[in-house]
């Protein structure tokens, strides 16, 4: 049986500097499987989403519609 050689991947396009640091912090220290790379990319994109949401809250405050 042949073993699949793990290859290091570059950070996905469009990540912020903070998310890219997370990517490199993990990939520089660990060898990941394909499914783990998928989870890491999702986590990095969540870092960016949370930062964007926080900027909007900081700018507009917390708003609700209705009573």
MOPAC internal coordinates of N, CA, C and O (Angstrom, degrees):
PM7 1SCF
backbone

  N    0.0000 0     0.00 0     0.00 0    0    0    0
  C    1.4370 1     0.00 0     0.00 0    1    0    0
  C    1.5225 1   108.93 1     0.00 0    2    1    0
  O    1.2310 1   119.79 1   -47.20 1    3    2    1
  N    1.3097 1   118.01 1   132.80 1    3    2    1
  C    1.4561 1   120.51 1   179.98 1    5    3    2
  C    1.5275 1   109.67 1   -92.49 1    6    5    3
  O    1.2310 1   121.36 1   -37.09 1    7    6    5
  N    1.3257 1   115.00 1   142.91 1    7    6    5
  C    1.4558 1   120.12 1   178.40 1    9    7    6
  C    1.5144 1   108.99 1   -91.77 1   10    9    7
  O    1.2310 1   121.18 1   -39.15 1   11   10    9
  N    1.3145 1   115.34 1   140.85 1   11   10    9
  C    1.4532 1   121.57 1   177.22 1   13   11   10
  C    1.5277 1   108.38 1   -80.61 1   14   13   11
  O    1.2310 1   120.27 1   -57.34 1   15   14   13
  N    1.3129 1   117.10 1   122.66 1   15   14   13
  C    1.4521 1   120.83 1  -178.73 1   17   15   14
  C    1.5306 1   109.68 1   -74.97 1   18   17   15
  O    1.2310 1   121.05 1   -50.36 1   19   18   17
  N    1.3147 1   115.61 1   129.64 1   19   18   17
  C    1.4655 1   120.78 1   178.38 1   21   19   18
  C    1.5190 1   108.84 1   -73.85 1   22   21   19
  O    1.2310 1   120.98 1   -46.82 1   23   22   21
  N    1.2984 1   115.74 1   133.18 1   23   22   21
  C    1.4556 1   120.29 1   177.00 1   25   23   22
  C    1.5148 1   109.10 1  -117.53 1   26   25   23
  O    1.2310 1   121.13 1   -40.30 1   27   26   25
  N    1.3020 1   115.44 1   139.70 1   27   26   25
  C    1.4550 1   120.72 1   178.13 1   29   27   26
  C    1.5219 1   108.59 1   -77.11 1   30   29   27
  O    1.2310 1   120.73 1   -44.89 1   31   30   29
  N    1.3052 1   116.22 1   135.11 1   31   30   29
  C    1.4575 1   121.21 1  -179.51 1   33   31   30
  C    1.5206 1   110.59 1  -102.93 1   34   33   31
  O    1.2310 1   121.26 1   -27.80 1   35   34   33
  N    1.3160 1   115.20 1   152.20 1   35   34   33
  C    1.4618 1   120.11 1   174.65 1   37   35   34
  C    1.5223 1   108.16 1   -80.68 1   38   37   35
  O    1.2310 1   120.84 1   -21.26 1   39   38   37
  N    1.3113 1   115.99 1   158.74 1   39   38   37
  C    1.4631 1   120.89 1   179.19 1   41   39   38
  C    1.5321 1   109.44 1   -61.90 1   42   41   39
  O    1.2310 1   120.22 1   -37.94 1   43   42   41
  N    1.3199 1   117.18 1   142.06 1   43   42   41
  C    1.4670 1   120.42 1   177.70 1   45   43   42
  C    1.5289 1   111.40 1   -61.71 1   46   45   43
  O    1.2310 1   121.07 1   -27.16 1   47   46   45
  N    1.3016 1   115.55 1   152.84 1   47   46   45
  C    1.4694 1   121.12 1   178.43 1   49   47   46
  C    1.5169 1   110.65 1   -66.29 1   50   49   47
  O    1.2310 1   121.50 1   -31.49 1   51   50   49
  N    1.3234 1   114.73 1   148.51 1   51   50   49
  C    1.4516 1   120.54 1   171.90 1   53   51   50
  C    1.5179 1   115.33 1    87.15 1   54   53   51
  O    1.2310 1   119.56 1  -176.88 1   55   54   53
  N    1.3137 1   118.45 1     3.12 1   55   54   53
  C    1.4604 1   119.30 1   178.63 1   57   55   54
  C    1.5237 1   110.05 1   -78.97 1   58   57   55
  O    1.2310 1   121.19 1   -34.14 1   59   58   57
  N    1.3194 1   115.33 1   145.86 1   59   58   57
  C    1.4625 1   120.09 1   173.81 1   61   59   58
  C    1.5303 1   108.77 1   -69.81 1   62   61   59
  O    1.2310 1   120.80 1    -8.67 1   63   62   61
  N    1.3218 1   116.07 1   171.33 1   63   62   61
  C    1.4636 1   119.89 1   177.42 1   65   63   62
  C    1.5249 1   110.78 1   -60.90 1   66   65   63
  O    1.2310 1   120.50 1   138.94 1   67   66   65
  N    1.3420 1   116.66 1   -41.06 1   67   66   65
  C    1.4613 1   120.50 1  -179.54 1   69   67   66
  C    1.5274 1   111.13 1   -63.28 1   70   69   67
  O    1.2310 1   120.28 1   135.04 1   71   70   69
  N    1.3181 1   117.08 1   -44.96 1   71   70   69
  C    1.4653 1   120.87 1   179.44 1   73   71   70
  C    1.5254 1   110.88 1   -67.40 1   74   73   71
  O    1.2310 1   120.22 1   142.20 1   75   74   73
  N    1.3205 1   117.18 1   -37.80 1   75   74   73
  C    1.4675 1   120.52 1   177.88 1   77   75   74
  C    1.5285 1   110.86 1   -65.12 1   78   77   75
  O    1.2310 1   120.38 1   144.51 1   79   78   77
  N    1.3335 1   116.87 1   -35.49 1   79   78   77
  C    1.4691 1   119.44 1   176.36 1   81   79   78
  C    1.5235 1   110.36 1   -64.04 1   82   81   79
  O    1.2310 1   120.26 1   140.45 1   83   82   81
  N    1.3306 1   117.11 1   -39.55 1   83   82   81
  C    1.4609 1   120.28 1   176.19 1   85   83   82
  C    1.5237 1   109.61 1   -61.09 1   86   85   83
  O    1.2310 1   120.69 1   132.62 1   87   86   85
  N    1.3298 1   116.30 1   -47.38 1   87   86   85
  C    1.4696 1   121.07 1   179.98 1   89   87   86
  C    1.5246 1   110.69 1   -54.84 1   90   89   87
  O    1.2310 1   121.32 1   127.52 1   91   90   89
  N    1.3336 1   115.07 1   -52.48 1   91   90   89
  C    1.4624 1   119.38 1  -176.34 1   93   91   90
  C    1.5251 1   111.64 1   -69.23 1   94   93   91
  O    1.2310 1   120.07 1   146.03 1   95   94   93
  N    1.3259 1   117.47 1   -33.97 1   95   94   93
  C    1.4525 1   120.45 1   177.73 1   97   95   94
  C    1.5193 1   111.97 1   -61.42 1   98   97   95
  O    1.2310 1   120.67 1   144.15 1   99   98   97
  N    1.3253 1   116.32 1   -35.85 1   99   98   97
  C    1.4610 1   120.22 1   178.86 1  101   99   98
  C    1.5214 1   110.84 1   -81.59 1  102  101   99
  O    1.2310 1   120.23 1   130.61 1  103  102  101
  N    1.3380 1   117.17 1   -49.39 1  103  102  101
  C    1.4667 1   119.36 1  -173.98 1  105  103  102
  C    1.5247 1   113.08 1   -71.23 1  106  105  103
  O    1.2310 1   120.10 1   155.91 1  107  106  105
  N    1.3259 1   117.42 1   -24.09 1  107  106  105
  C    1.4709 1   118.97 1   177.20 1  109  107  106
  C    1.5264 1   111.61 1   -74.06 1  110  109  107
  O    1.2310 1   120.29 1   158.69 1  111  110  109
  N    1.3343 1   117.06 1   -21.31 1  111  110  109
  C    1.4464 1   119.37 1  -176.23 1  113  111  110
  C    1.5182 1   115.70 1  -107.36 1  114  113  111
  O    1.2310 1   120.40 1   168.30 1  115  114  113
  N    1.3282 1   116.85 1   -11.70 1  115  114  113
  C    1.4564 1   119.83 1  -174.26 1  117  115  114
  C    1.5249 1   111.48 1  -138.85 1  118  117  115
  O    1.2310 1   121.07 1   -26.37 1  119  118  117
  N    1.3143 1   115.56 1   153.63 1  119  118  117
  C    1.4555 1   122.28 1   170.38 1  121  119  118
  C    1.5184 1   106.78 1   -97.69 1  122  121  119
  O    1.2310 1   120.41 1   -57.10 1  123  122  121
  N    1.3252 1   116.81 1   122.90 1  123  122  121
  C    1.4594 1   121.23 1  -174.16 1  125  123  122
  C    1.5195 1   112.12 1  -109.12 1  126  125  123
  O    1.2310 1   121.39 1   -29.78 1  127  126  125
  N    1.3249 1   114.95 1   150.22 1  127  126  125
  C    1.4644 1   121.82 1   170.50 1  129  127  126
  C    1.5262 1   107.98 1   -82.41 1  130  129  127
  O    1.2310 1   120.66 1   -11.48 1  131  130  129
  N    1.3308 1   116.34 1   168.52 1  131  130  129
  C    1.4709 1   120.88 1   179.67 1  133  131  130
  C    1.5195 1   111.92 1   -56.84 1  134  133  131
  O    1.2310 1   120.19 1   135.69 1  135  134  133
  N    1.3316 1   117.25 1   -44.31 1  135  134  133
  C    1.4649 1   119.76 1  -178.86 1  137  135  134
  C    1.5256 1   111.47 1   -66.34 1  138  137  135
  O    1.2310 1   120.34 1   148.65 1  139  138  137
  N    1.3171 1   116.95 1   -31.35 1  139  138  137
  C    1.4614 1   119.97 1   177.96 1  141  139  138
  C    1.5276 1   111.07 1   -72.07 1  142  141  139
  O    1.2310 1   120.21 1   145.01 1  143  142  141
  N    1.3346 1   117.21 1   -34.99 1  143  142  141
  C    1.4603 1   119.74 1   174.04 1  145  143  142
  C    1.5270 1   110.62 1   -62.58 1  146  145  143
  O    1.2310 1   120.35 1   140.21 1  147  146  145
  N    1.3250 1   116.94 1   -39.79 1  147  146  145
  C    1.4641 1   120.31 1   178.42 1  149  147  146
  C    1.5278 1   110.90 1   -62.37 1  150  149  147
  O    1.2310 1   120.62 1   136.07 1  151  150  149
  N    1.3186 1   116.41 1   -43.93 1  151  150  149
  C    1.4662 1   120.18 1   178.37 1  153  151  150
  C    1.5248 1   111.54 1   -65.17 1  154  153  151
  O    1.2310 1   120.50 1   140.05 1  155  154  153
  N    1.3140 1   116.64 1   -39.95 1  155  154  153
  C    1.4632 1   120.48 1   178.66 1  157  155  154
  C    1.5146 1   110.71 1   -63.93 1  158  157  155
  O    1.2310 1   120.07 1   137.14 1  159  158  157
  N    1.3295 1   117.47 1   -42.86 1  159  158  157
  C    1.4628 1   119.31 1   178.15 1  161  159  158
  C    1.5245 1   110.62 1   -61.64 1  162  161  159
  O    1.2310 1   120.24 1   137.48 1  163  162  161
  N    1.3282 1   117.14 1   -42.52 1  163  162  161
  C    1.4660 1   120.53 1   178.59 1  165  163  162
  C    1.5271 1   110.39 1   -61.56 1  166  165  163
  O    1.2310 1   120.16 1   138.30 1  167  166  165
  N    1.3247 1   117.31 1   -41.70 1  167  166  165
  C    1.4637 1   120.89 1   179.02 1  169  167  166
  C    1.5300 1   111.09 1   -63.55 1  170  169  167
  O    1.2310 1   120.46 1   138.92 1  171  170  169
  N    1.3173 1   116.73 1   -41.08 1  171  170  169
  C    1.4707 1   120.85 1   178.84 1  173  171  170
  C    1.5199 1   110.82 1   -64.88 1  174  173  171
  O    1.2310 1   120.29 1   139.28 1  175  174  173
  N    1.3203 1   117.04 1   -40.72 1  175  174  173
  C    1.4690 1   119.93 1   178.42 1  177  175  174
  C    1.5249 1   110.79 1   -67.26 1  178  177  175
  O    1.2310 1   120.35 1   147.54 1  179  178  177
  N    1.3272 1   116.93 1   -32.46 1  179  178  177
  C    1.4695 1   120.39 1   175.82 1  181  179  178
  C    1.5219 1   110.59 1   -66.44 1  182  181  179
  O    1.2310 1   119.97 1   142.22 1  183  182  181
  N    1.3263 1   117.66 1   -37.78 1  183  182  181
  C    1.4675 1   121.43 1   175.73 1  185  183  182
  C    1.5243 1   109.09 1   -55.69 1  186  185  183
  O    1.2310 1   120.43 1   134.42 1  187  186  185
  N    1.3268 1   116.79 1   -45.58 1  187  186  185
  C    1.4601 1   120.58 1  -179.82 1  189  187  186
  C    1.5222 1   111.96 1   -68.45 1  190  189  187
  O    1.2310 1   120.07 1   140.37 1  191  190  189
  N    1.3248 1   117.48 1   -39.63 1  191  190  189
  C    1.4632 1   121.16 1   178.98 1  193  191  190
  C    1.5243 1   110.95 1   -63.64 1  194  193  191
  O    1.2310 1   120.39 1   135.54 1  195  194  193
  N    1.3115 1   116.86 1   -44.46 1  195  194  193
  C    1.4629 1   120.96 1   179.33 1  197  195  194
  C    1.5259 1   110.14 1   -62.75 1  198  197  195
  O    1.2310 1   119.86 1   137.98 1  199  198  197
  N    1.3162 1   117.88 1   -42.02 1  199  198  197
  C    1.4692 1   121.27 1   179.04 1  201  199  198
  C    1.5271 1   110.57 1   -63.05 1  202  201  199
  O    1.2310 1   120.50 1   138.43 1  203  202  201
  N    1.3330 1   116.64 1   -41.57 1  203  202  201
  C    1.4694 1   120.21 1   178.85 1  205  203  202
  C    1.5266 1   110.86 1   -65.16 1  206  205  203
  O    1.2310 1   120.51 1   136.91 1  207  206  205
  N    1.3197 1   116.62 1   -43.09 1  207  206  205
  C    1.4597 1   120.26 1   178.54 1  209  207  206
  C    1.5288 1   110.94 1   -63.57 1  210  209  207
  O    1.2310 1   120.22 1   140.51 1  211  210  209
  N    1.3248 1   117.18 1   -39.49 1  211  210  209
  C    1.4633 1   120.20 1   179.16 1  213  211  210
  C    1.5203 1   111.48 1   -64.99 1  214  213  211
  O    1.2310 1   120.29 1   140.42 1  215  214  213
  N    1.3354 1   117.05 1   -39.58 1  215  214  213
  C    1.4690 1   120.03 1   177.34 1  217  215  214
  C    1.5233 1   110.48 1   -61.27 1  218  217  215
  O    1.2310 1   120.17 1   138.81 1  219  218  217
  N    1.3403 1   117.29 1   -41.19 1  219  218  217
  C    1.4572 1   120.60 1   179.07 1  221  219  218
  C    1.5254 1   111.31 1   -66.07 1  222  221  219
  O    1.2310 1   120.06 1   140.23 1  223  222  221
  N    1.3106 1   117.48 1   -39.77 1  223  222  221
  C    1.4682 1   120.69 1   177.90 1  225  223  222
  C    1.5294 1   109.69 1   -65.73 1  226  225  223
  O    1.2310 1   120.66 1   137.54 1  227  226  225
  N    1.3261 1   116.35 1   -42.46 1  227  226  225
  C    1.4667 1   120.21 1   179.10 1  229  227  226
  C    1.5254 1   111.40 1   -61.89 1  230  229  227
  O    1.2310 1   120.74 1   143.60 1  231  230  229
  N    1.3239 1   116.19 1   -36.40 1  231  230  229
  C    1.4694 1   121.52 1  -178.22 1  233  231  230
  C    1.5264 1   111.70 1   -77.74 1  234  233  231
  O    1.2310 1   120.28 1   132.96 1  235  234  233
  N    1.3286 1   117.06 1   -47.04 1  235  234  233
  C    1.4630 1   121.12 1  -171.20 1  237  235  234
  C    1.5245 1   113.99 1  -105.14 1  238  237  235
  O    1.2310 1   120.14 1   168.31 1  239  238  237
  N    1.2985 1   117.34 1   -11.69 1  239  238  237
  C    1.4585 1   120.80 1  -173.99 1  241  239  238
  C    1.5166 1   110.41 1    78.37 1  242  241  239
  O    1.2310 1   121.34 1    -3.99 1  243  242  241
  N    1.3163 1   115.04 1   176.01 1  243  242  241
  C    1.4492 1   120.52 1   178.89 1  245  243  242
  C    1.5197 1   106.60 1   -85.44 1  246  245  243
  O    1.2310 1   120.64 1   -58.32 1  247  246  245
  N    1.3225 1   116.37 1   121.68 1  247  246  245
  C    1.4574 1   120.53 1  -177.66 1  249  247  246
  C    1.5187 1   109.27 1  -123.01 1  250  249  247
  O    1.2310 1   121.30 1   -35.73 1  251  250  249
  N    1.3206 1   115.12 1   144.27 1  251  250  249
  C    1.4470 1   120.79 1   173.88 1  253  251  250
  C    1.5093 1   108.87 1  -128.79 1  254  253  251
  O    1.2310 1   120.91 1   -24.27 1  255  254  253
  N    1.3095 1   115.87 1   155.73 1  255  254  253
  C    1.4576 1   121.19 1   177.40 1  257  255  254
  C    1.5121 1   108.22 1  -107.53 1  258  257  255
  O    1.2310 1   120.51 1   -40.18 1  259  258  257
  N    1.2975 1   116.62 1   139.82 1  259  258  257
  C    1.4640 1   119.58 1   178.05 1  261  259  258
  C    1.5005 1   111.83 1   104.45 1  262  261  259
  O    1.2310 1   121.16 1    22.13 1  263  262  261
  N    1.3317 1   115.39 1  -157.87 1  263  262  261
  C    1.4686 1   120.09 1  -173.71 1  265  263  262
  C    1.4928 1   114.27 1   -80.35 1  266  265  263
  O    1.2310 1   120.10 1   180.00 1  267  266  265

